[in-house]
Amino acid sequence: MARRKTATVGLISELTVQINLAKDPNILVFSPLGGLGPVDIVTLNMTTGEYTAYDVKSKNYRKSDYKGKDGYNRKRTGSLIRRPRTAEQKRLKVKIIYATI
């Protein structure tokens, strides 16, 4: 059941970012047909011909502190959880967008 909720939140985040990017009349927004792969959104700027690839992540915050492997207590409650790019995304120069719902 939890998996379905995270998939729904991710889809809403993607659509929100697509809407915000499409507000610019010079930008065309594309998304992959199957929804799989290292890129969530590709934009094409009609005036410059430049394309940009994006990966959309939903903003998530830490709920509690934790103890690191070195035994030190990390006070991280409320901090943003960062999601790094994969090696393939770095090669493709994909930009990450953190979306709030």
N, CA, C and O atoms as CSV, one atom per row, in Angstrom:
chain,resi,resn,atom,element,x,y,z
A,1,MET,N,N,0.807,-1.195,0.000
A,1,MET,CA,C,0.000,0.000,0.000
A,1,MET,C,C,0.851,1.260,0.000
A,1,MET,O,O,0.504,2.244,-0.655
A,2,ALA,N,N,1.962,1.239,0.729
A,2,ALA,CA,C,2.819,2.411,0.795
A,2,ALA,C,C,3.446,2.711,-0.566
A,2,ALA,O,O,3.634,3.876,-0.917
A,3,ARG,N,N,3.765,1.686,-1.321
A,3,ARG,CA,C,4.380,1.877,-2.629
A,3,ARG,C,C,3.460,2.668,-3.555
A,3,ARG,O,O,3.926,3.517,-4.314
A,4,ARG,N,N,2.173,2.397,-3.497
A,4,ARG,CA,C,1.223,3.093,-4.347
A,4,ARG,C,C,1.195,4.581,-4.010
A,4,ARG,O,O,1.088,5.415,-4.910
A,5,LYS,N,N,1.291,4.924,-2.728
A,5,LYS,CA,C,1.267,6.323,-2.318
A,5,LYS,C,C,2.499,7.058,-2.842
A,5,LYS,O,O,2.381,8.180,-3.337
A,6,THR,N,N,3.681,6.441,-2.741
A,6,THR,CA,C,4.883,7.108,-3.216
A,6,THR,C,C,4.857,7.275,-4.732
A,6,THR,O,O,5.341,8.281,-5.250
A,7,ALA,N,N,4.307,6.318,-5.434
A,7,ALA,CA,C,4.200,6.443,-6.889
A,7,ALA,C,C,3.250,7.577,-7.258
A,7,ALA,O,O,3.498,8.308,-8.218
A,8,THR,N,N,2.174,7.725,-6.507
A,8,THR,CA,C,1.218,8.801,-6.771
A,8,THR,C,C,1.845,10.158,-6.492
A,8,THR,O,O,1.662,11.097,-7.267
A,9,VAL,N,N,2.583,10.271,-5.391
A,9,VAL,CA,C,3.245,11.524,-5.051
A,9,VAL,C,C,4.267,11.882,-6.124
A,9,VAL,O,O,4.373,13.046,-6.513
A,10,GLY,N,N,5.020,10.895,-6.605
A,10,GLY,CA,C,6.001,11.138,-7.654
A,10,GLY,C,C,5.364,11.596,-8.952
A,10,GLY,O,O,5.890,12.483,-9.624
A,11,LEU,N,N,4.244,11.003,-9.306
A,11,LEU,CA,C,3.540,11.389,-10.532
A,11,LEU,C,C,3.000,12.815,-10.421
A,11,LEU,O,O,3.089,13.591,-11.372
A,12,ILE,N,N,2.445,13.155,-9.271
A,12,ILE,CA,C,1.937,14.515,-9.058
A,12,ILE,C,C,3.081,15.523,-9.119
A,12,ILE,O,O,2.920,16.608,-9.676
A,13,SER,N,N,4.230,15.176,-8.553
A,13,SER,CA,C,5.397,16.058,-8.599
A,13,SER,C,C,5.849,16.286,-10.037
A,13,SER,O,O,6.147,17.414,-10.429
A,14,GLU,N,N,5.897,15.217,-10.814
A,14,GLU,CA,C,6.294,15.340,-12.223
A,14,GLU,C,C,5.345,16.241,-13.001
A,14,GLU,O,O,5.785,17.112,-13.752
A,15,LEU,N,N,4.054,16.034,-12.823
A,15,LEU,CA,C,3.072,16.845,-13.549
A,15,LEU,C,C,3.136,18.308,-13.128
A,15,LEU,O,O,2.968,19.200,-13.959
A,16,THR,N,N,3.376,18.558,-11.846
A,16,THR,CA,C,3.503,19.934,-11.360
A,16,THR,C,C,4.690,20.632,-12.016
A,16,THR,O,O,4.580,21.785,-12.434
A,17,VAL,N,N,5.820,19.940,-12.108
A,17,VAL,CA,C,7.004,20.520,-12.740
A,17,VAL,C,C,6.766,20.733,-14.232
A,17,VAL,O,O,7.186,21.750,-14.783
A,18,GLN,N,N,6.098,19.785,-14.896
A,18,GLN,CA,C,5.792,19.950,-16.320
A,18,GLN,C,C,4.929,21.185,-16.560
A,18,GLN,O,O,5.159,21.929,-17.514
A,19,ILE,N,N,3.950,21.401,-15.710
A,19,ILE,CA,C,3.080,22.574,-15.842
A,19,ILE,C,C,3.887,23.854,-15.670
A,19,ILE,O,O,3.719,24.804,-16.435
A,20,ASN,N,N,4.762,23.881,-14.670
A,20,ASN,CA,C,5.568,25.080,-14.428
A,20,ASN,C,C,6.537,25.358,-15.573
A,20,ASN,O,O,6.745,26.515,-15.937
A,21,LEU,N,N,7.130,24.312,-16.143
A,21,LEU,CA,C,8.040,24.503,-17.269
A,21,LEU,C,C,7.297,24.923,-18.532
A,21,LEU,O,O,7.828,25.686,-19.339
A,22,ALA,N,N,6.081,24.435,-18.708
A,22,ALA,CA,C,5.312,24.734,-19.920
A,22,ALA,C,C,4.746,26.149,-19.925
A,22,ALA,O,O,4.223,26.589,-20.948
A,23,LYS,N,N,4.834,26.866,-18.823
A,23,LYS,CA,C,4.336,28.244,-18.784
A,23,LYS,C,C,5.147,29.175,-19.668
A,23,LYS,O,O,4.645,30.207,-20.113
A,24,ASP,N,N,6.402,28.816,-19.924
A,24,ASP,CA,C,7.243,29.600,-20.821
A,24,ASP,C,C,6.853,29.261,-22.261
A,24,ASP,O,O,6.939,28.096,-22.650
A,25,PRO,N,N,6.424,30.251,-23.072
A,25,PRO,CA,C,5.962,29.938,-24.435
A,25,PRO,C,C,7.077,29.479,-25.377
A,25,PRO,O,O,6.789,28.922,-26.436
A,26,ASN,N,N,8.334,29.698,-25.015
A,26,ASN,CA,C,9.448,29.295,-25.877
A,26,ASN,C,C,9.953,27.888,-25.586
A,26,ASN,O,O,10.873,27.414,-26.251
A,27,ILE,N,N,9.364,27.214,-24.599
A,27,ILE,CA,C,9.851,25.894,-24.200
A,27,ILE,C,C,8.805,24.826,-24.507
A,27,ILE,O,O,7.630,24.967,-24.167
A,28,LEU,N,N,9.261,23.747,-25.161
A,28,LEU,CA,C,8.432,22.563,-25.369
A,28,LEU,C,C,8.836,21.522,-24.333
A,28,LEU,O,O,10.026,21.305,-24.103
A,29,VAL,N,N,7.863,20.882,-23.710
A,29,VAL,CA,C,8.117,19.914,-22.647
A,29,VAL,C,C,7.742,18.519,-23.140
A,29,VAL,O,O,6.648,18.311,-23.664
A,30,PHE,N,N,8.660,17.564,-22.967
A,30,PHE,CA,C,8.433,16.181,-23.364
A,30,PHE,C,C,8.647,15.274,-22.155
A,30,PHE,O,O,9.466,15.569,-21.285
A,31,SER,N,N,7.908,14.173,-22.110
A,31,SER,CA,C,8.111,13.181,-21.050
A,31,SER,C,C,8.185,11.800,-21.700
A,31,SER,O,O,7.598,11.592,-22.762
A,32,PRO,N,N,8.895,10.853,-21.083
A,32,PRO,CA,C,9.030,9.524,-21.686
A,32,PRO,C,C,7.700,8.781,-21.685
A,32,PRO,O,O,6.891,8.937,-20.771
A,33,LEU,N,N,7.488,7.990,-22.693
A,33,LEU,CA,C,6.211,7.296,-22.864
A,33,LEU,C,C,5.967,6.240,-21.798
A,33,LEU,O,O,4.870,6.166,-21.243
A,34,GLY,N,N,6.961,5.432,-21.506
A,34,GLY,CA,C,6.788,4.375,-20.517
A,34,GLY,C,C,7.008,4.835,-19.094
A,34,GLY,O,O,6.640,4.131,-18.153
A,35,GLY,N,N,7.600,5.999,-18.920
A,35,GLY,CA,C,7.872,6.512,-17.594
A,35,GLY,C,C,9.109,5.908,-16.955
A,35,GLY,O,O,9.351,6.124,-15.768
A,36,LEU,N,N,9.896,5.158,-17.709
A,36,LEU,CA,C,11.100,4.536,-17.176
A,36,LEU,C,C,12.331,5.189,-17.778
A,36,LEU,O,O,12.283,5.742,-18.877
A,37,GLY,N,N,13.424,5.119,-17.053
A,37,GLY,CA,C,14.679,5.640,-17.562
A,37,GLY,C,C,15.280,6.672,-16.635
A,37,GLY,O,O,14.691,7.005,-15.607
A,38,PRO,N,N,16.458,7.185,-16.992
A,38,PRO,CA,C,17.160,8.131,-16.128
A,38,PRO,C,C,16.625,9.558,-16.201
A,38,PRO,O,O,17.028,10.407,-15.406
A,39,VAL,N,N,15.727,9.833,-17.139
A,39,VAL,CA,C,15.211,11.189,-17.345
A,39,VAL,C,C,13.693,11.177,-17.208
A,39,VAL,O,O,13.019,10.301,-17.749
A,40,ASP,N,N,13.156,12.166,-16.473
A,40,ASP,CA,C,11.704,12.293,-16.330
A,40,ASP,C,C,11.123,13.286,-17.329
A,40,ASP,O,O,10.034,13.069,-17.862
A,41,ILE,N,N,11.845,14.372,-17.585
A,41,ILE,CA,C,11.342,15.434,-18.464
A,41,ILE,C,C,12.490,15.928,-19.338
A,41,ILE,O,O,13.620,16.072,-18.871
A,42,VAL,N,N,12.194,16.184,-20.606
A,42,VAL,CA,C,13.146,16.815,-21.517
A,42,VAL,C,C,12.482,18.069,-22.053
A,42,VAL,O,O,11.333,18.031,-22.491
A,43,THR,N,N,13.211,19.188,-22.018
A,43,THR,CA,C,12.671,20.436,-22.556
A,43,THR,C,C,13.520,20.882,-23.743
A,43,THR,O,O,14.727,20.646,-23.793
A,44,LEU,N,N,12.867,21.520,-24.677
A,44,LEU,CA,C,13.535,22.067,-25.846
A,44,LEU,C,C,13.187,23.546,-25.929
A,44,LEU,O,O,12.014,23.914,-25.999
A,45,ASN,N,N,14.206,24.386,-25.922
A,45,ASN,CA,C,14.016,25.814,-26.058
A,45,ASN,C,C,13.943,26.140,-27.548
A,45,ASN,O,O,14.906,25.914,-28.280
A,46,MET,N,N,12.825,26.663,-27.993
A,46,MET,CA,C,12.604,26.907,-29.422
A,46,MET,C,C,13.459,28.045,-29.962
A,46,MET,O,O,13.770,28.049,-31.153
A,47,THR,N,N,13.851,29.009,-29.138
A,47,THR,CA,C,14.649,30.126,-29.636
A,47,THR,C,C,16.121,29.781,-29.743
A,47,THR,O,O,16.780,30.190,-30.699
A,48,THR,N,N,16.653,29.035,-28.778
A,48,THR,CA,C,18.085,28.717,-28.788
A,48,THR,C,C,18.378,27.323,-29.319
A,48,THR,O,O,19.516,27.037,-29.692
A,49,GLY,N,N,17.377,26.446,-29.361
A,49,GLY,CA,C,17.586,25.068,-29.799
A,49,GLY,C,C,18.236,24.203,-28.733
A,49,GLY,O,O,18.630,23.070,-29.013
A,50,GLU,N,N,18.354,24.709,-27.536
A,50,GLU,CA,C,19.004,23.983,-26.445
A,50,GLU,C,C,18.008,23.038,-25.775
A,50,GLU,O,O,16.853,23.396,-25.543
A,51,TYR,N,N,18.476,21.825,-25.470
A,51,TYR,CA,C,17.611,20.898,-24.739
A,51,TYR,C,C,18.194,20.666,-23.349
A,51,TYR,O,O,19.407,20.734,-23.147
A,52,THR,N,N,17.309,20.392,-22.400
A,52,THR,CA,C,17.709,20.133,-21.020
A,52,THR,C,C,16.937,18.922,-20.515
A,52,THR,O,O,15.735,18.800,-20.747
A,53,ALA,N,N,17.635,18.033,-19.826
A,53,ALA,CA,C,17.016,16.844,-19.247
A,53,ALA,C,C,16.876,17.037,-17.742
A,53,ALA,O,O,17.783,17.553,-17.089
A,54,TYR,N,N,15.730,16.617,-17.190
A,54,TYR,CA,C,15.449,16.778,-15.768
A,54,TYR,C,C,15.017,15.448,-15.160
A,54,TYR,O,O,14.397,14.612,-15.817
A,55,ASP,N,N,15.362,15.281,-13.894
A,55,ASP,CA,C,14.845,14.192,-13.075
A,55,ASP,C,C,14.120,14.851,-11.915
A,55,ASP,O,O,14.706,15.668,-11.204
A,56,VAL,N,N,12.865,14.511,-11.714
A,56,VAL,CA,C,12.041,15.153,-10.692
A,56,VAL,C,C,12.040,14.293,-9.437
A,56,VAL,O,O,11.798,13.087,-9.493
A,57,LYS,N,N,12.314,14.932,-8.308
A,57,LYS,CA,C,12.278,14.273,-7.008
A,57,LYS,C,C,11.305,15.027,-6.111
A,57,LYS,O,O,11.250,16.256,-6.148
A,58,SER,N,N,10.546,14.303,-5.314
A,58,SER,CA,C,9.648,14.932,-4.352
A,58,SER,C,C,10.449,15.317,-3.119
A,58,SER,O,O,11.301,14.555,-2.662
A,59,LYS,N,N,10.175,16.501,-2.580
A,59,LYS,CA,C,10.877,16.933,-1.380
A,59,LYS,C,C,10.443,16.089,-0.202
A,59,LYS,O,O,9.250,15.953,0.069
A,60,ASN,N,N,11.413,15.522,0.497
A,60,ASN,CA,C,11.174,14.748,1.711
A,60,ASN,C,C,12.106,15.258,2.790
A,60,ASN,O,O,13.254,15.614,2.525
A,61,TYR,N,N,11.595,15.289,4.012
A,61,TYR,CA,C,12.376,15.780,5.138
A,61,TYR,C,C,12.564,14.673,6.167
A,61,TYR,O,O,11.699,13.812,6.328
A,62,ARG,N,N,13.699,14.700,6.862
A,62,ARG,CA,C,13.981,13.699,7.891
A,62,ARG,C,C,13.031,13.877,9.067
A,62,ARG,O,O,12.754,14.996,9.497
A,63,LYS,N,N,12.536,12.751,9.580
A,63,LYS,CA,C,11.587,12.787,10.686
A,63,LYS,C,C,12.268,12.691,12.039
A,63,LYS,O,O,11.689,13.096,13.048
A,64,SER,N,N,13.488,12.164,12.083
A,64,SER,CA,C,14.143,12.006,13.370
A,64,SER,C,C,15.656,12.086,13.209
A,64,SER,O,O,16.188,12.004,12.102
A,65,ASP,N,N,16.336,12.248,14.344
A,65,ASP,CA,C,17.790,12.217,14.361
A,65,ASP,C,C,18.246,10.774,14.203
A,65,ASP,O,O,17.443,9.850,14.337
A,66,TYR,N,N,19.509,10.576,13.923
A,66,TYR,CA,C,20.017,9.215,13.811
A,66,TYR,C,C,21.450,9.159,14.311
A,66,TYR,O,O,22.125,10.182,14.429
A,67,LYS,N,N,21.895,7.965,14.598
A,67,LYS,CA,C,23.266,7.745,15.055
A,67,LYS,C,C,24.066,7.204,13.886
A,67,LYS,O,O,23.704,6.189,13.290
A,68,GLY,N,N,25.158,7.886,13.561
A,68,GLY,CA,C,26.000,7.471,12.449
A,68,GLY,C,C,26.819,6.245,12.774
A,68,GLY,O,O,26.825,5.780,13.914
A,69,LYS,N,N,27.513,5.715,11.776
A,69,LYS,CA,C,28.346,4.531,11.972
A,69,LYS,C,C,29.494,4.797,12.940
A,69,LYS,O,O,30.000,3.877,13.583
A,70,ASP,N,N,29.897,6.055,13.037
A,70,ASP,CA,C,30.978,6.401,13.953
A,70,ASP,C,C,30.490,6.592,15.390
A,70,ASP,O,O,31.290,6.888,16.278
A,71,GLY,N,N,29.172,6.424,15.632
A,71,GLY,CA,C,28.613,6.541,16.974
A,71,GLY,C,C,28.176,7.942,17.356
A,71,GLY,O,O,27.649,8.142,18.450
A,72,TYR,N,N,28.382,8.918,16.483
A,72,TYR,CA,C,28.022,10.301,16.767
A,72,TYR,C,C,26.543,10.522,16.437
A,72,TYR,O,O,26.072,10.111,15.377
A,73,ASN,N,N,25.815,11.172,17.348
A,73,ASN,CA,C,24.401,11.464,17.109
A,73,ASN,C,C,24.277,12.633,16.152
A,73,ASN,O,O,24.797,13.717,16.415
A,74,ARG,N,N,23.591,12.416,15.047
A,74,ARG,CA,C,23.373,13.457,14.054
A,74,ARG,C,C,22.020,14.106,14.307
A,74,ARG,O,O,20.998,13.419,14.322
A,75,LYS,N,N,22.002,15.394,14.502
A,75,LYS,CA,C,20.749,16.116,14.722
A,75,LYS,C,C,20.286,16.646,13.371
A,75,LYS,O,O,20.661,17.746,12.966
A,76,ARG,N,N,19.483,15.874,12.689
A,76,ARG,CA,C,19.070,16.185,11.319
A,76,ARG,C,C,17.561,16.301,11.163
A,76,ARG,O,O,17.077,16.366,10.033
A,77,THR,N,N,16.815,16.330,12.230
A,77,THR,CA,C,15.363,16.391,12.122
A,77,THR,C,C,14.950,17.623,11.323
A,77,THR,O,O,15.366,18.741,11.629
A,78,GLY,N,N,14.137,17.412,10.308
A,78,GLY,CA,C,13.633,18.508,9.486
A,78,GLY,C,C,14.513,18.888,8.319
A,78,GLY,O,O,14.147,19.784,7.559
A,79,SER,N,N,15.677,18.242,8.137
A,79,SER,CA,C,16.549,18.590,7.016
A,79,SER,C,C,16.090,17.863,5.747
A,79,SER,O,O,15.504,16.782,5.809
A,80,LEU,N,N,16.365,18.473,4.614
A,80,LEU,CA,C,15.972,17.915,3.317
A,80,LEU,C,C,16.800,16.677,3.006
A,80,LEU,O,O,18.017,16.676,3.187
A,81,ILE,N,N,16.139,15.625,2.539
A,81,ILE,CA,C,16.831,14.405,2.126
A,81,ILE,C,C,17.273,14.593,0.678
A,81,ILE,O,O,16.438,14.763,-0.211
A,82,ARG,N,N,18.574,14.562,0.442
A,82,ARG,CA,C,19.134,14.744,-0.898
A,82,ARG,C,C,19.172,13.407,-1.634
A,82,ARG,O,O,19.490,12.374,-1.045
A,83,ARG,N,N,18.852,13.434,-2.898
A,83,ARG,CA,C,18.907,12.252,-3.755
A,83,ARG,C,C,19.960,12.506,-4.828
A,83,ARG,O,O,19.737,13.331,-5.715
A,84,PRO,N,N,21.092,11.826,-4.774
A,84,PRO,CA,C,22.155,12.088,-5.751
A,84,PRO,C,C,21.829,11.520,-7.130
A,84,PRO,O,O,20.994,10.626,-7.273
A,85,ARG,N,N,22.511,12.063,-8.140
A,85,ARG,CA,C,22.349,11.564,-9.497
A,85,ARG,C,C,23.121,10.257,-9.655
A,85,ARG,O,O,24.146,10.043,-9.007
A,86,THR,N,N,22.615,9.393,-10.523
A,86,THR,CA,C,23.322,8.154,-10.823
A,86,THR,C,C,24.460,8.466,-11.804
A,86,THR,O,O,24.545,9.574,-12.334
A,87,ALA,N,N,25.316,7.497,-12.033
A,87,ALA,CA,C,26.437,7.686,-12.963
A,87,ALA,C,C,25.926,7.989,-14.369
A,87,ALA,O,O,26.499,8.815,-15.079
A,88,GLU,N,N,24.846,7.316,-14.767
A,88,GLU,CA,C,24.272,7.560,-16.093
A,88,GLU,C,C,23.688,8.968,-16.194
A,88,GLU,O,O,23.823,9.623,-17.228
A,89,GLN,N,N,23.044,9.432,-15.130
A,89,GLN,CA,C,22.487,10.785,-15.135
A,89,GLN,C,C,23.593,11.833,-15.192
A,89,GLN,O,O,23.428,12.865,-15.842
A,90,LYS,N,N,24.707,11.586,-14.527
A,90,LYS,CA,C,25.838,12.517,-14.601
A,90,LYS,C,C,26.386,12.570,-16.021
A,90,LYS,O,O,26.727,13.641,-16.523
A,91,ARG,N,N,26.471,11.407,-16.665
A,91,ARG,CA,C,26.983,11.354,-18.039
A,91,ARG,C,C,26.071,12.117,-18.991
A,91,ARG,O,O,26.545,12.776,-19.916
A,92,LEU,N,N,24.757,12.028,-18.764
A,92,LEU,CA,C,23.783,12.707,-19.623
A,92,LEU,C,C,23.533,14.168,-19.213
A,92,LEU,O,O,22.768,14.875,-19.870
A,93,LYS,N,N,24.180,14.616,-18.127
A,93,LYS,CA,C,24.035,15.984,-17.611
A,93,LYS,C,C,22.593,16.294,-17.238
A,93,LYS,O,O,22.060,17.347,-17.587
A,94,VAL,N,N,21.974,15.365,-16.524
A,94,VAL,CA,C,20.594,15.528,-16.072
A,94,VAL,C,C,20.577,16.432,-14.852
A,94,VAL,O,O,21.409,16.291,-13.956
A,95,LYS,N,N,19.629,17.360,-14.817
A,95,LYS,CA,C,19.455,18.240,-13.676
A,95,LYS,C,C,18.339,17.691,-12.793
A,95,LYS,O,O,17.339,17.177,-13.295
A,96,ILE,N,N,18.512,17.803,-11.483
A,96,ILE,CA,C,17.491,17.333,-10.547
A,96,ILE,C,C,16.662,18.517,-10.076
A,96,ILE,O,O,17.197,19.560,-9.700
A,97,ILE,N,N,15.341,18.336,-10.103
A,97,ILE,CA,C,14.407,19.340,-9.606
A,97,ILE,C,C,13.684,18.735,-8.405
A,97,ILE,O,O,13.096,17.658,-8.505
A,98,TYR,N,N,13.732,19.430,-7.274
A,98,TYR,CA,C,12.985,18.992,-6.085
A,98,TYR,C,C,11.639,19.706,-6.096
A,98,TYR,O,O,11.580,20.935,-6.061
A,99,ALA,N,N,10.558,18.929,-6.145
A,99,ALA,CA,C,9.216,19.487,-6.232
A,99,ALA,C,C,8.489,19.348,-4.902
A,99,ALA,O,O,8.613,18.338,-4.209
A,100,THR,N,N,7.730,20.381,-4.562
A,100,THR,CA,C,6.880,20.322,-3.376
A,100,THR,C,C,5.437,20.215,-3.840
A,100,THR,O,O,5.042,20.797,-4.850
A,101,ILE,N,N,4.685,19.479,-3.097
A,101,ILE,CA,C,3.274,19.292,-3.456
A,101,ILE,C,C,2.430,20.086,-2.504
A,101,ILE,O,O,1.204,20.080,-2.614
